[in-house]
Amino acid sequence: MSSRPQFNPQPVITNGNMASAITSAVTIIQKLSQISYSYTWTGVSPSGTVAVQVSNDYSQNAAGAVTNPGTWNSLPLSVLPTVGGNTGNGQIDIDACGAYAIRTVYTPISGSGSLNAIINAKVS
């Protein structure tokens, strides 16, 4: 029997302060080609943008300590969720990604609130 690399949904942003920029936890996606981020937010008219960044030179040791913070580049995604309103949610699906590591970032425009993001990934 063969196994298909995947992992269960994992939180990467928990109750992030939407009044400031937020960078998620890094996820190593080696051997995983389909990635999905889901976002939920609540607050007082938070408004901002989300993006997905990837790196091929980020590294960490066996204990999880960062040994190279990496060079991060934003993926040119055609559809990004609009962050706005007092409550909301959004989703980003990436059908193919050859990068080693991935993270999501939030850039505020106005308002305040709390942001949560969850990642899921598998082999197509």
C-alpha positions in Angstrom: 0.0 0.0 0.0 1.4 3.4 -0.9 1.0 6.6 1.1 0.1 10.0 -0.2 2.0 12.9 1.6 -0.4 15.2 3.3 -1.0 16.8 6.6 -4.1 17.7 8.6 -5.3 21.4 8.7 -3.0 23.4 11.0 -3.5 26.9 12.4 -0.7 29.3 11.2 -2.2 32.6 12.6 -4.2 32.5 15.8 -6.0 35.7 16.9 -3.6 38.0 15.0 -3.9 41.7 15.7 -5.2 43.2 12.4 -4.1 46.7 13.4 -0.6 45.7 12.4 1.1 43.5 9.8 0.9 39.8 10.5 3.2 37.1 9.2 2.1 33.5 9.7 4.1 30.6 10.9 6.2 29.0 8.2 5.1 25.6 6.8 7.5 23.3 5.0 5.7 22.0 2.0 8.3 19.8 0.4 6.6 17.0 -1.6 3.2 18.7 -1.2 1.8 20.4 -4.3 -1.7 21.5 -3.4 -2.0 24.1 -0.7 -5.0 25.9 0.8 -5.3 28.7 3.3 -8.6 29.6 4.9 -9.0 32.9 6.8 -11.6 34.2 9.3 -11.7 37.6 10.9 -13.8 39.7 13.3 -13.4 43.2 14.5 -14.2 46.9 13.9 -14.2 47.3 10.2 -10.8 45.7 9.6 -9.5 46.2 6.0 -6.4 44.9 4.5 -4.8 42.5 2.0 -3.5 39.0 2.3 -0.7 37.4 0.2 1.1 34.1 0.0 4.9 34.0 0.1 7.3 31.2 -0.7 11.0 30.5 -0.1 13.5 27.9 -1.3 16.3 28.9 1.0 14.5 29.1 4.3 15.8 26.4 6.7 15.5 25.2 10.3 17.3 22.6 12.3 15.8 19.4 13.7 14.6 21.2 16.9 12.7 23.7 14.8 15.0 26.7 15.3 15.5 28.9 12.2 19.0 28.5 10.7 18.3 30.7 7.6 15.4 33.1 7.6 15.2 32.7 3.8 14.4 35.0 0.9 10.6 35.3 0.5 8.7 36.1 -2.7 5.0 36.7 -3.1 3.2 34.3 -5.4 1.4 36.0 -8.3 -2.1 34.7 -7.4 -5.0 35.7 -9.6 -7.7 35.6 -6.9 -7.1 36.8 -3.3 -9.9 37.2 -0.7 -10.9 40.7 0.2 -10.5 41.4 3.9 -13.2 43.8 5.0 -16.3 44.2 7.1 -16.8 43.4 10.8 -16.7 39.6 10.2 -15.7 37.6 7.2 -13.8 34.7 5.8 -11.9 33.8 2.7 -9.9 31.1 1.0 -6.8 30.8 -1.2 -6.2 27.6 -3.2 -2.9 26.9 -4.8 -3.1 24.1 -7.4 0.6 23.6 -7.9 3.6 24.9 -5.9 7.2 23.7 -6.1 8.6 25.8 -3.3 10.2 24.4 -0.1 8.5 26.7 2.4 5.3 28.8 2.5 3.7 31.5 4.7 0.9 34.0 4.4 1.0 37.7 5.3 -1.6 40.3 6.1 -1.0 44.0 5.5 -3.5 46.3 7.2 -5.2 49.3 5.6 -7.5 50.4 8.4 -9.6 49.2 11.3 -8.8 46.6 13.9 -9.7 43.0 14.5 -8.6 39.5 15.0 -7.3 37.2 12.2 -7.1 33.5 12.1 -5.6 31.4 9.2 -5.4 27.6 8.7 -3.3 25.8 6.1 -4.0 22.4 4.6 -1.9 20.6 1.9 -1.6 17.4 0.0 -0.2 15.8 -3.1 -2.3 16.1 -6.2 
